[in-house]
Amino acid sequence: MLAGAWHSNESANFASSLITQTCLDEKIDREQIVLHSDNGSPMKGLTMLATLEKLRVMPSFSRPSVSDDNPFSESLFKTLKFHPAFPRMKCFEDIAEARSWCEKFEEWYNHKHLHSALKFVTPYQRHTGADEAILKKRHAVYQMAKMQRPDRWRGKTRNWEPDNMVALNPDKKRILNTDGTVIKNRAA
C-alpha cells in the first residue's frame, strides 16, 4: 500500500498526488499508460486532469451508466467479494478495520493469488519479470511430460509464453462475410 494514501474524503488533489507518486515510484515513462476510471468528480477534477496532462497519462472514463466498463476492476471486485475472509454476516466495525482487511487482501492478491489471465503467476511476479522464468520452467515440464507420455496429449501443450502486453480494450479484428457484414469480432 502506498504510504499516506488513506484519506477521509475523495478529492482531485489526493488523486493527483497518488498518480504523480505512482508514476515516479514505478518509473512510468510519459505516454506509456492509460488511466481508466469511473466518472467520479475526483478523477475529472481540473487538478487531476492537469496532472495527467503533465505526466502525459491518457485519461479514459467509463461510459455513462455503464457499471462494468473496466473488466480488470470488475474482476478484482469479484475476487475481493468472494474471498473466503470477506465479512459476509457483519460489516466492518470501523474504517480502521476495513483498511486493515484491505491491506491483507492486497498482500494476498498481489503476492499469493495466481491469476488465470496472467498464466497463473502473481501480479508481483509479472510486475518484476519473475514470470518469465516460471513460465519457461512450466513449458519445459509440459514438454517433458509430452515426451514421456505422448498418448496423453493431442496436439500442442498449453501456451506458457509470457504475454508482452495487457490491454483494457484490445483492438478487434473483424471477420467479415463476402457481403461485408460482420460474422464475429475477436481480439487482435
C-alpha positions in Angstrom: 0.0 0.0 0.0 1.2 3.5 -0.7 2.2 5.3 2.4 -0.1 8.1 3.2 -2.7 7.0 0.7 -5.5 6.9 3.2 -7.8 10.0 3.3 -11.1 10.5 4.9 -12.6 12.0 1.7 -12.1 12.0 -2.1 -10.5 14.9 -3.9 -8.8 15.6 -7.2 -5.8 16.8 -5.2 -5.4 13.5 -3.4 -5.9 11.6 -6.7 -3.4 13.8 -8.4 -0.8 13.2 -5.7 -1.3 9.5 -5.8 -0.9 9.3 -9.6 2.2 11.5 -9.6 3.9 9.4 -6.8 2.9 6.1 -8.5 4.4 7.3 -11.8 7.6 8.3 -10.0 7.8 5.1 -7.9 7.2 2.8 -10.9 9.4 4.8 -13.3 6.5 5.1 -15.8 7.5 6.8 -19.0 5.4 9.6 -20.4 2.7 8.4 -22.7 3.1 4.8 -21.5 -0.2 4.3 -19.7 -3.9 5.0 -19.9 -5.7 5.6 -16.6 -9.2 4.2 -16.7 -11.7 5.4 -14.1 -15.3 6.0 -13.4 -16.8 9.4 -14.0 -16.4 10.5 -10.4 -15.5 14.1 -9.7 -12.1 13.4 -8.2 -11.0 11.8 -11.4 -12.5 14.5 -13.6 -11.4 17.4 -11.5 -9.1 20.1 -13.0 -6.2 19.3 -10.7 -6.3 15.6 -11.7 -6.7 16.3 -15.4 -3.9 18.8 -15.3 -1.6 16.3 -13.6 -2.5 13.6 -16.1 -1.7 16.0 -18.9 1.6 17.0 -17.3 2.5 13.3 -16.9 1.2 12.5 -20.4 -1.0 9.9 -18.9 -4.1 9.3 -21.1 -7.4 9.6 -19.2 -10.1 7.1 -20.0 -13.6 7.2 -18.5 -16.4 4.7 -18.2 -19.3 5.3 -20.4 -22.2 6.9 -18.7 -24.5 4.4 -16.9 -22.2 1.5 -17.7 -21.0 -0.1 -14.5 -18.8 -2.8 -16.0 -16.7 -0.8 -18.4 -13.4 -2.0 -16.8 -13.2 -5.8 -16.8 -10.0 -5.7 -14.7 -11.6 -3.7 -11.9 -14.7 -5.8 -12.1 -12.7 -9.0 -11.8 -10.8 -7.5 -8.8 -14.0 -6.6 -7.1 -15.5 -10.1 -7.6 -12.3 -11.7 -6.2 -12.5 -9.4 -3.2 -16.2 -10.0 -2.5 -15.8 -13.8 -2.9 -12.6 -14.1 -0.9 -13.2 -16.6 2.0 -12.2 -14.0 4.6 -14.5 -11.3 3.3 -17.0 -10.5 6.1 -20.4 -11.8 4.9 -22.6 -11.7 8.0 -21.4 -8.4 9.5 -20.0 -5.1 8.5 -16.5 -3.9 9.4 -16.5 -2.3 12.9 -14.9 0.9 11.6 -12.8 2.3 8.9 -9.6 1.1 10.5 -10.8 -2.5 10.4 -11.8 -2.1 6.8 -8.4 -0.7 5.9 -6.6 -3.4 7.7 -8.6 -6.1 6.0 -8.0 -4.4 2.6 -4.2 -4.3 3.2 -4.2 -8.0 3.9 -6.3 -8.7 0.9 -3.9 -6.5 -1.3 -0.9 -8.5 0.0 -2.6 -11.8 -0.8 -3.9 -10.6 -4.2 -0.6 -9.3 -5.4 1.8 -11.9 -3.9 -0.1 -15.1 -3.5 -3.1 -15.3 -5.7 -2.3 -16.9 -9.1 -4.2 -15.1 -11.8 -5.5 -17.1 -14.8 -5.2 -14.1 -17.1 -1.5 -13.9 -16.2 -1.0 -17.6 -16.9 -1.1 -18.5 -13.2 1.5 -16.2 -11.8 1.0 -13.4 -9.3 0.8 -9.7 -10.3 4.1 -9.2 -8.4 5.8 -11.9 -10.4 4.5 -10.4 -13.6 5.5 -6.8 -12.5 9.1 -7.8 -11.6 9.6 -10.0 -14.6 10.0 -13.2 -12.5 7.1 -14.7 -14.5 9.4 -15.3 -17.5 11.5 -17.9 -15.6 8.4 -19.5 -14.1 6.7 -19.8 -17.4 9.8 -21.2 -19.1 10.1 -23.8 -16.4 6.4 -24.8 -16.9 6.9 -25.1 -20.6 9.8 -27.4 -20.1 7.7 -29.5 -17.6 4.9 -29.8 -20.2 7.3 -30.8 -23.0 8.9 -33.4 -20.8 5.5 -34.8 -19.9 4.5 -34.9 -23.5 7.7 -36.8 -24.4 7.2 -39.3 -21.6 3.5 -39.9 -22.3 2.7 -38.8 -25.9 -0.5 -40.9 -25.7 -2.0 -38.4 -23.2 -1.5 -35.4 -25.4 -3.4 -34.3 -28.5 -1.8 -31.5 -30.4 0.1 -28.8 -28.7 0.6 -28.3 -24.9 -0.7 -25.2 -23.1 0.9 -22.0 -24.2 3.2 -20.8 -21.4 4.8 -17.9 -23.4 4.6 -14.6 -21.4 2.2 -12.0 -22.8 4.0 -8.8 -23.7 1.0 -6.6 -23.3 -2.2 -6.3 -21.3 -4.9 -4.2 -22.8 -8.1 -2.9 -21.3 -10.0 -2.8 -24.7 -7.8 -4.6 -27.2 -8.2 -3.8 -30.9 -10.6 -6.1 -32.5 -10.2 -7.9 -35.8 -13.4 -8.2 -37.7 -14.2 -11.4 -39.7 -16.5 -10.4 -42.5 -18.9 -12.2 -44.8 -18.4 -11.7 -48.5 -21.1 -9.1 -48.4 -19.2 -7.1 -45.8 -21.4 -7.9 -42.7 -19.6 -8.8 -39.5 -19.5 -12.6 -38.7 -17.7 -12.0 -35.4 -15.1 -9.9 -33.7 -12.1 -11.4 -32.0 -9.1 -9.9 -30.2 -6.2 -9.0 -32.4 
